[in-house]
Amino acid sequence: MEMISLSGPLKGEISPPPDKSISHRAIMFAAIARGESTLRNLLRAADPMSTMDAFRRLGVRIEDREKEVIIHGAGLEGLREPVDVIDCGNSGTTIRLLAGILSGQPFLTVLTGDDSLRKRPMKRVVGPLKRMGATILGRDGDMFAPLAIRGGALQGIHHVSEVASAQVKSSILLAGLYADGETIVEEPHRSRDHTERMLPALGADLTVRGLKVHIRGGRELKPFEITVPGDFSSAAFFICAALMVPGSEILIRNTGINPTRTGLLEVLKMMGGDIEIVNQRDVSGEPVADLICRHSGRLRGVEVPHELVPSMIDEFPVLSVLATQAEGETVVREAGELRVKESDRIATTTRELRKMGADVEELPDGMIIKGPVKLKGGTVSSHDDHRLAMALAVAGLVAEGDTTIEGTSSVAISYPDFFSTLKTLTV
C-alpha cells in the first residue's frame, strides 16, 4: 500500500529500468544458443527472474553477477527435462515463449503460474503449436495453464493471427527454430519486434516481409553480448506525469524508442504534449534516446488511431489518467487485448478512475474519457496489476487530497523502484 499526495512540479532526471521484453528474450535466446553469452543491464524484476529460474530448471547454467549475467547456453537441443513443474509466476511472456521452445524438446514439461497467469488465455499459442506437431494439454480445453507439453518433430506452418501479439508471434517463431521447412506468422498490425531484431543477429534464418515474419529451422544460435536499453513502458508513467503536473520538466535518459513500442509518443504529440527526443543512438540493435518532458497546459482529447493500439497496449492505463486532464473526449477502441492482461484493464481502469471522480465510459473494446476533471483522492485498488498501480500513482499527483493505493507490491513485476524514483522527482 502506498499513499500519494497532490504534487508540486516534477523536476530532475531519471533512467527507467531495463526493458522487460528485451530482458526476457535475451535470457531465452542465450539459453538456447551454444556457448557463453553476456547480458548487461538486465531487468532484475519478478517477471524476468521467472524466465531465468525456468531455464535453470531446464539445465542451463546461469551466473547472476552484480553488473552482468553470464549464460552458458545449451544449444537448441541441449535443454534437459525438469524434475518438477516450472512456475512462471505472473509472466505471460515466460509461459508463452517458453511453450514455443519446449514444443521442440523431446521431453515432458509442465508450466504453471500464479492465480492471475492461470486466468490468461493460452489457446492462442497452444493451437498453432499443436498444428506444428507438439503435444500440449491445458486446462479447460487448452484455454488456460497449467500446460503439459511434450515436444517432438515439428513442421512449419503459416499462421494468420487474429490479434497483433508479440507473445504469440514470438512463441511460434521460437518453435520454428526446431521445425522442418518454413514457419510464417502473419499479423493484422505489426506488434513489437524485438524477436525479429535479435534472432537474425544470432544466426537464425529469419526475414520480415511486411506483416509476415518467415523463419526456417535447423540453425544453431550463436552466443552474444547485449546491453539492454531502458524500458519505454516504464518511462511512460513519468512522461505522462510530467505533462500533467504544472511546472514540471524532467529528463528521462537511456529510453528505448523502438517504433513498435512507442505509439504512446505519437498519441501524446496529437494531444499537444511537449516532449523532445534528443541524443538518439543505437544500443545493441535497438534505437535509444533521451526524452525531455515538460508540463503541457492545453492537452486535448483525441481518438486513438487503431493502428497504434498494438504499439501502446501496456500504456493505456496511464494514458487514461492523462486523458482525464485533457480538453474534450479521448476515445480508445479496438483494444480488446486489455481485457486479458494482468487484470481486465478496461474494467479495472474505468472502475478505479471513477472512484477518483473521472468521467469514463467503458466500451466492449475500449473507453471514452471526458475531461478535464479535477480528480479527488481516496482509496483505490491496483487489482494486483503493476501497470494500473503505477497509473493510479500518477493520478494521485494531480488529485485533491491523499490517494491510497492498495496492492502496490505488484509493481515489483516490472519496476521495483518506481515509488522511490517518483519521490526523487517530487522533493
Helices and strands as residue ranges (DSSP letters): E 2-4, E 11-14, H 20-32, E 34-40, H 46-57, E 61-64, E 68-74, E 86-87, H 92-102, E 108-112, G 117-119, H 123-132, E 135-138, H 139-142, E 144-150, E 154-155, E 158-160, H 166-176, E 179-180, E 182-186, H 194-201, E 205-209, E 212-216, E 225-227, H 232-244, E 249-256, H 263-271, E 274-283, E 286-294, G 306-315, H 316-323, E 328-332, G 336-340, H 345-355, E 359-363, E 366-371, E 379-381, H 386-396, E 403-406, G 408-413, H 418-426
